[in-house]
Amino acid sequence: MIQYDAILVLGTSIKKSLFKERVENAKTLYDKGIAKRIIFSGRWWGGLAKRPYTTEADAMTKYALSLGIPRSDIMIERKSLNTIGNFHFSKKLLESANIKKLVIITHHSHMPKTKFLARKILGTSYFLHFHVSGTTGIAKFGHCGLRQTKTYFKLINDGDDIAITKLLQGHPFYSHYRNF
């Protein structure tokens, strides 16, 4: 019955119910046998004035464990500070675990940007399915939209890890990172 290698849950604020909705959606898919592993991605949004007490990925993992998902079926990405980072740093996990078929969970208003970035960063060797999580609204303050994101990536070919790493190295959120 397993149709995908993993479910990738993109990070979101741990102050609101969005992260719980995403984890609950992942658990539903996991319980149906859609995938055998779940990846929780996200440190926190890099534009925050004050850093949270925990990462988004760790908060989602803690909640997933409380719902009964075994720790052995969870992978964690804790470096990303935005959606670009979610895909870039998760790609390293995907490659190390030979994951090629992926369900990606995010909110409906984030979906167009998510679909664009997934293809742009992961490249064409992945089979992707996108799953909308919940009905809760999401704030757009401080986040760049799809048009700006496309402009940002217009000279980058799909899956070009070198160009994407260089782009992240020049991004203000990641200026202090040394290991990409």
ChimeraX commands (.cxc) that place a marker at each C-alpha (Angstrom):
marker #1 position 0.00,0.00,0.00 radius 0.5
marker #1 position 2.95,2.36,0.54 radius 0.5
marker #1 position 2.91,4.77,-2.38 radius 0.5
marker #1 position 5.58,7.25,-1.29 radius 0.5
marker #1 position 8.93,7.01,0.44 radius 0.5
marker #1 position 8.23,9.83,2.89 radius 0.5
marker #1 position 6.00,12.70,3.93 radius 0.5
marker #1 position 7.76,16.07,4.20 radius 0.5
marker #1 position 6.06,18.48,6.60 radius 0.5
marker #1 position 7.21,22.06,6.09 radius 0.5
marker #1 position 7.80,24.07,9.23 radius 0.5
marker #1 position 5.49,26.78,10.49 radius 0.5
marker #1 position 5.04,28.82,13.64 radius 0.5
marker #1 position 4.76,26.77,16.79 radius 0.5
marker #1 position 2.70,29.54,18.42 radius 0.5
marker #1 position -0.39,28.72,16.38 radius 0.5
marker #1 position -2.28,25.54,15.58 radius 0.5
marker #1 position -0.86,25.30,12.04 radius 0.5
marker #1 position 1.99,23.02,13.07 radius 0.5
marker #1 position -0.41,20.66,14.87 radius 0.5
marker #1 position -2.70,20.54,11.81 radius 0.5
marker #1 position 0.27,19.63,9.63 radius 0.5
marker #1 position 1.44,16.89,12.00 radius 0.5
marker #1 position -2.10,15.51,12.27 radius 0.5
marker #1 position -2.37,15.43,8.48 radius 0.5
marker #1 position 0.96,13.62,8.26 radius 0.5
marker #1 position -0.19,11.09,10.86 radius 0.5
marker #1 position -3.41,10.45,8.93 radius 0.5
marker #1 position -1.44,9.75,5.75 radius 0.5
marker #1 position 1.10,7.68,7.68 radius 0.5
marker #1 position -1.66,5.62,9.35 radius 0.5
marker #1 position -3.22,4.97,5.92 radius 0.5
marker #1 position 0.10,3.51,4.79 radius 0.5
marker #1 position 0.78,6.26,2.24 radius 0.5
marker #1 position 4.43,6.51,3.39 radius 0.5
marker #1 position 6.62,4.80,5.97 radius 0.5
marker #1 position 8.61,7.85,7.09 radius 0.5
marker #1 position 7.87,11.45,8.03 radius 0.5
marker #1 position 10.33,14.33,7.75 radius 0.5
marker #1 position 9.76,17.43,9.88 radius 0.5
marker #1 position 11.57,20.45,8.47 radius 0.5
marker #1 position 12.30,23.81,10.03 radius 0.5
marker #1 position 14.37,25.67,12.57 radius 0.5
marker #1 position 12.25,28.83,12.68 radius 0.5
marker #1 position 11.51,31.66,10.30 radius 0.5
marker #1 position 14.70,33.67,9.89 radius 0.5
marker #1 position 12.93,37.03,10.08 radius 0.5
marker #1 position 11.83,36.63,13.68 radius 0.5
marker #1 position 13.03,39.31,16.11 radius 0.5
marker #1 position 13.23,36.78,18.94 radius 0.5
marker #1 position 14.26,33.15,18.53 radius 0.5
marker #1 position 11.76,30.56,19.78 radius 0.5
marker #1 position 12.64,28.21,22.63 radius 0.5
marker #1 position 12.63,25.20,20.26 radius 0.5
marker #1 position 12.80,24.50,16.57 radius 0.5
marker #1 position 9.68,23.95,14.47 radius 0.5
marker #1 position 10.95,20.47,13.57 radius 0.5
marker #1 position 11.45,19.53,17.21 radius 0.5
marker #1 position 8.01,20.85,18.21 radius 0.5
marker #1 position 6.41,18.87,15.37 radius 0.5
marker #1 position 8.39,15.77,16.34 radius 0.5
marker #1 position 7.34,16.04,19.98 radius 0.5
marker #1 position 3.71,16.36,18.94 radius 0.5
marker #1 position 4.03,13.45,16.48 radius 0.5
marker #1 position 5.48,11.23,19.20 radius 0.5
marker #1 position 2.55,12.13,21.47 radius 0.5
marker #1 position 0.23,10.97,18.67 radius 0.5
marker #1 position 1.96,7.59,18.55 radius 0.5
marker #1 position 4.25,7.93,15.54 radius 0.5
marker #1 position 7.39,5.86,16.28 radius 0.5
marker #1 position 10.63,7.85,16.57 radius 0.5
marker #1 position 12.27,5.37,14.21 radius 0.5
marker #1 position 9.97,6.57,11.39 radius 0.5
marker #1 position 10.76,10.28,11.89 radius 0.5
marker #1 position 13.55,12.26,10.24 radius 0.5
marker #1 position 14.36,15.84,11.33 radius 0.5
marker #1 position 15.77,18.83,9.46 radius 0.5
marker #1 position 16.67,21.69,11.86 radius 0.5
marker #1 position 18.67,24.18,9.76 radius 0.5
marker #1 position 16.10,25.86,7.53 radius 0.5
marker #1 position 14.96,29.42,8.17 radius 0.5
marker #1 position 12.50,29.68,5.27 radius 0.5
marker #1 position 10.85,27.55,2.58 radius 0.5
marker #1 position 13.94,27.65,0.39 radius 0.5
marker #1 position 15.94,26.21,3.27 radius 0.5
marker #1 position 13.21,23.63,4.01 radius 0.5
marker #1 position 13.79,22.09,0.59 radius 0.5
marker #1 position 17.55,22.66,0.36 radius 0.5
marker #1 position 18.43,21.08,3.70 radius 0.5
marker #1 position 15.73,18.37,3.44 radius 0.5
marker #1 position 17.17,17.36,0.07 radius 0.5
marker #1 position 20.32,16.21,1.85 radius 0.5
marker #1 position 18.18,13.91,4.04 radius 0.5
marker #1 position 16.28,12.67,0.99 radius 0.5
marker #1 position 19.49,11.81,-0.82 radius 0.5
marker #1 position 21.04,10.04,2.17 radius 0.5
marker #1 position 17.91,7.88,2.61 radius 0.5
marker #1 position 17.34,7.33,-1.13 radius 0.5
marker #1 position 13.92,8.97,-0.97 radius 0.5
marker #1 position 12.52,9.80,-4.42 radius 0.5
marker #1 position 8.73,9.74,-3.94 radius 0.5
marker #1 position 7.48,12.41,-1.59 radius 0.5
marker #1 position 4.25,13.87,-0.20 radius 0.5
marker #1 position 4.72,17.51,0.82 radius 0.5
marker #1 position 2.41,19.07,3.40 radius 0.5
marker #1 position 1.80,22.80,3.76 radius 0.5
marker #1 position -1.09,25.26,3.96 radius 0.5
marker #1 position -3.22,26.10,0.90 radius 0.5
marker #1 position -2.09,29.73,0.65 radius 0.5
marker #1 position 1.54,28.56,0.67 radius 0.5
marker #1 position 0.98,25.87,-1.98 radius 0.5
marker #1 position 1.85,27.79,-5.20 radius 0.5
marker #1 position 5.20,28.89,-3.77 radius 0.5
marker #1 position 5.79,25.41,-2.32 radius 0.5
marker #1 position 5.19,23.70,-5.67 radius 0.5
marker #1 position 7.54,26.09,-7.45 radius 0.5
marker #1 position 10.33,25.75,-4.87 radius 0.5
marker #1 position 9.99,21.97,-4.60 radius 0.5
marker #1 position 10.61,21.54,-8.32 radius 0.5
marker #1 position 13.25,24.27,-8.48 radius 0.5
marker #1 position 15.30,22.97,-5.54 radius 0.5
marker #1 position 14.68,19.22,-5.63 radius 0.5
marker #1 position 14.83,18.99,-9.40 radius 0.5
marker #1 position 13.07,16.66,-11.78 radius 0.5
marker #1 position 14.25,13.31,-10.36 radius 0.5
marker #1 position 11.62,13.36,-7.59 radius 0.5
marker #1 position 8.00,12.27,-7.82 radius 0.5
marker #1 position 6.07,14.82,-5.77 radius 0.5
marker #1 position 2.54,14.97,-4.42 radius 0.5
marker #1 position 1.26,18.00,-2.55 radius 0.5
marker #1 position -1.18,17.81,0.35 radius 0.5
marker #1 position -3.07,20.79,1.77 radius 0.5
marker #1 position -3.16,20.98,5.53 radius 0.5
marker #1 position -6.04,22.51,7.46 radius 0.5
marker #1 position -8.13,25.59,6.96 radius 0.5
marker #1 position -6.41,27.96,9.37 radius 0.5
marker #1 position -5.27,31.21,7.76 radius 0.5
marker #1 position -1.59,31.98,7.46 radius 0.5
marker #1 position -0.02,35.40,7.88 radius 0.5
marker #1 position 1.88,36.67,4.86 radius 0.5
marker #1 position 3.70,39.43,6.71 radius 0.5
marker #1 position 7.42,39.26,6.08 radius 0.5
marker #1 position 7.27,36.39,3.60 radius 0.5
marker #1 position 8.01,36.87,-0.08 radius 0.5
marker #1 position 5.35,35.78,-2.54 radius 0.5
marker #1 position 5.54,33.56,-5.60 radius 0.5
marker #1 position 6.34,36.38,-8.03 radius 0.5
marker #1 position 9.29,37.57,-5.96 radius 0.5
marker #1 position 10.44,33.97,-5.43 radius 0.5
marker #1 position 10.38,33.29,-9.19 radius 0.5
marker #1 position 12.43,36.43,-9.79 radius 0.5
marker #1 position 14.91,35.30,-7.15 radius 0.5
marker #1 position 15.36,31.94,-8.95 radius 0.5
marker #1 position 15.02,33.02,-12.59 radius 0.5
marker #1 position 18.63,32.23,-13.52 radius 0.5
marker #1 position 18.77,28.92,-11.66 radius 0.5
marker #1 position 18.07,25.59,-13.34 radius 0.5
marker #1 position 15.89,23.03,-11.58 radius 0.5
marker #1 position 17.92,20.98,-9.11 radius 0.5
marker #1 position 21.13,23.02,-9.49 radius 0.5
marker #1 position 22.55,22.43,-5.99 radius 0.5
marker #1 position 25.63,24.60,-6.55 radius 0.5
marker #1 position 23.63,27.65,-7.67 radius 0.5
marker #1 position 21.05,27.18,-4.90 radius 0.5
marker #1 position 23.79,26.89,-2.27 radius 0.5
marker #1 position 25.33,30.12,-3.56 radius 0.5
marker #1 position 21.94,31.80,-3.47 radius 0.5
marker #1 position 21.44,30.74,0.16 radius 0.5
marker #1 position 24.95,31.84,1.11 radius 0.5
marker #1 position 23.97,35.34,-0.07 radius 0.5
marker #1 position 20.61,35.32,1.71 radius 0.5
marker #1 position 20.50,37.46,4.88 radius 0.5
marker #1 position 18.88,34.66,6.92 radius 0.5
marker #1 position 21.84,32.35,6.23 radius 0.5
marker #1 position 24.78,34.78,6.30 radius 0.5
marker #1 position 26.13,33.22,9.51 radius 0.5
marker #1 position 25.88,29.59,8.28 radius 0.5
marker #1 position 29.14,27.90,7.40 radius 0.5
marker #1 position 27.94,24.42,6.46 radius 0.5
marker #1 position 25.50,24.20,3.55 radius 0.5
marker link #1:1,2 radius 0.2
marker link #1:2,3 radius 0.2
marker link #1:3,4 radius 0.2
marker link #1:4,5 radius 0.2
marker link #1:5,6 radius 0.2
marker link #1:6,7 radius 0.2
marker link #1:7,8 radius 0.2
marker link #1:8,9 radius 0.2
marker link #1:9,10 radius 0.2
marker link #1:10,11 radius 0.2
marker link #1:11,12 radius 0.2
marker link #1:12,13 radius 0.2
marker link #1:13,14 radius 0.2
marker link #1:14,15 radius 0.2
marker link #1:15,16 radius 0.2
marker link #1:16,17 radius 0.2
marker link #1:17,18 radius 0.2
marker link #1:18,19 radius 0.2
marker link #1:19,20 radius 0.2
marker link #1:20,21 radius 0.2
marker link #1:21,22 radius 0.2
marker link #1:22,23 radius 0.2
marker link #1:23,24 radius 0.2
marker link #1:24,25 radius 0.2
marker link #1:25,26 radius 0.2
marker link #1:26,27 radius 0.2
marker link #1:27,28 radius 0.2
marker link #1:28,29 radius 0.2
marker link #1:29,30 radius 0.2
marker link #1:30,31 radius 0.2
marker link #1:31,32 radius 0.2
marker link #1:32,33 radius 0.2
marker link #1:33,34 radius 0.2
marker link #1:34,35 radius 0.2
marker link #1:35,36 radius 0.2
marker link #1:36,37 radius 0.2
marker link #1:37,38 radius 0.2
marker link #1:38,39 radius 0.2
marker link #1:39,40 radius 0.2
marker link #1:40,41 radius 0.2
marker link #1:41,42 radius 0.2
marker link #1:42,43 radius 0.2
marker link #1:43,44 radius 0.2
marker link #1:44,45 radius 0.2
marker link #1:45,46 radius 0.2
marker link #1:46,47 radius 0.2
marker link #1:47,48 radius 0.2
marker link #1:48,49 radius 0.2
marker link #1:49,50 radius 0.2
marker link #1:50,51 radius 0.2
marker link #1:51,52 radius 0.2
marker link #1:52,53 radius 0.2
marker link #1:53,54 radius 0.2
marker link #1:54,55 radius 0.2
marker link #1:55,56 radius 0.2
marker link #1:56,57 radius 0.2
marker link #1:57,58 radius 0.2
marker link #1:58,59 radius 0.2
marker link #1:59,60 radius 0.2
marker link #1:60,61 radius 0.2
marker link #1:61,62 radius 0.2
marker link #1:62,63 radius 0.2
marker link #1:63,64 radius 0.2
marker link #1:64,65 radius 0.2
marker link #1:65,66 radius 0.2
marker link #1:66,67 radius 0.2
marker link #1:67,68 radius 0.2
marker link #1:68,69 radius 0.2
marker link #1:69,70 radius 0.2
marker link #1:70,71 radius 0.2
marker link #1:71,72 radius 0.2
marker link #1:72,73 radius 0.2
marker link #1:73,74 radius 0.2
marker link #1:74,75 radius 0.2
marker link #1:75,76 radius 0.2
marker link #1:76,77 radius 0.2
marker link #1:77,78 radius 0.2
marker link #1:78,79 radius 0.2
marker link #1:79,80 radius 0.2
marker link #1:80,81 radius 0.2
marker link #1:81,82 radius 0.2
marker link #1:82,83 radius 0.2
marker link #1:83,84 radius 0.2
marker link #1:84,85 radius 0.2
marker link #1:85,86 radius 0.2
marker link #1:86,87 radius 0.2
marker link #1:87,88 radius 0.2
marker link #1:88,89 radius 0.2
marker link #1:89,90 radius 0.2
marker link #1:90,91 radius 0.2
marker link #1:91,92 radius 0.2
marker link #1:92,93 radius 0.2
marker link #1:93,94 radius 0.2
marker link #1:94,95 radius 0.2
marker link #1:95,96 radius 0.2
marker link #1:96,97 radius 0.2
marker link #1:97,98 radius 0.2
marker link #1:98,99 radius 0.2
marker link #1:99,100 radius 0.2
marker link #1:100,101 radius 0.2
marker link #1:101,102 radius 0.2
marker link #1:102,103 radius 0.2
marker link #1:103,104 radius 0.2
marker link #1:104,105 radius 0.2
marker link #1:105,106 radius 0.2
marker link #1:106,107 radius 0.2
marker link #1:107,108 radius 0.2
marker link #1:108,109 radius 0.2
marker link #1:109,110 radius 0.2
marker link #1:110,111 radius 0.2
marker link #1:111,112 radius 0.2
marker link #1:112,113 radius 0.2
marker link #1:113,114 radius 0.2
marker link #1:114,115 radius 0.2
marker link #1:115,116 radius 0.2
marker link #1:116,117 radius 0.2
marker link #1:117,118 radius 0.2
marker link #1:118,119 radius 0.2
marker link #1:119,120 radius 0.2
marker link #1:120,121 radius 0.2
marker link #1:121,122 radius 0.2
marker link #1:122,123 radius 0.2
marker link #1:123,124 radius 0.2
marker link #1:124,125 radius 0.2
marker link #1:125,126 radius 0.2
marker link #1:126,127 radius 0.2
marker link #1:127,128 radius 0.2
marker link #1:128,129 radius 0.2
marker link #1:129,130 radius 0.2
marker link #1:130,131 radius 0.2
marker link #1:131,132 radius 0.2
marker link #1:132,133 radius 0.2
marker link #1:133,134 radius 0.2
marker link #1:134,135 radius 0.2
marker link #1:135,136 radius 0.2
marker link #1:136,137 radius 0.2
marker link #1:137,138 radius 0.2
marker link #1:138,139 radius 0.2
marker link #1:139,140 radius 0.2
marker link #1:140,141 radius 0.2
marker link #1:141,142 radius 0.2
marker link #1:142,143 radius 0.2
marker link #1:143,144 radius 0.2
marker link #1:144,145 radius 0.2
marker link #1:145,146 radius 0.2
marker link #1:146,147 radius 0.2
marker link #1:147,148 radius 0.2
marker link #1:148,149 radius 0.2
marker link #1:149,150 radius 0.2
marker link #1:150,151 radius 0.2
marker link #1:151,152 radius 0.2
marker link #1:152,153 radius 0.2
marker link #1:153,154 radius 0.2
marker link #1:154,155 radius 0.2
marker link #1:155,156 radius 0.2
marker link #1:156,157 radius 0.2
marker link #1:157,158 radius 0.2
marker link #1:158,159 radius 0.2
marker link #1:159,160 radius 0.2
marker link #1:160,161 radius 0.2
marker link #1:161,162 radius 0.2
marker link #1:162,163 radius 0.2
marker link #1:163,164 radius 0.2
marker link #1:164,165 radius 0.2
marker link #1:165,166 radius 0.2
marker link #1:166,167 radius 0.2
marker link #1:167,168 radius 0.2
marker link #1:168,169 radius 0.2
marker link #1:169,170 radius 0.2
marker link #1:170,171 radius 0.2
marker link #1:171,172 radius 0.2
marker link #1:172,173 radius 0.2
marker link #1:173,174 radius 0.2
marker link #1:174,175 radius 0.2
marker link #1:175,176 radius 0.2
marker link #1:176,177 radius 0.2
marker link #1:177,178 radius 0.2
marker link #1:178,179 radius 0.2
marker link #1:179,180 radius 0.2
view
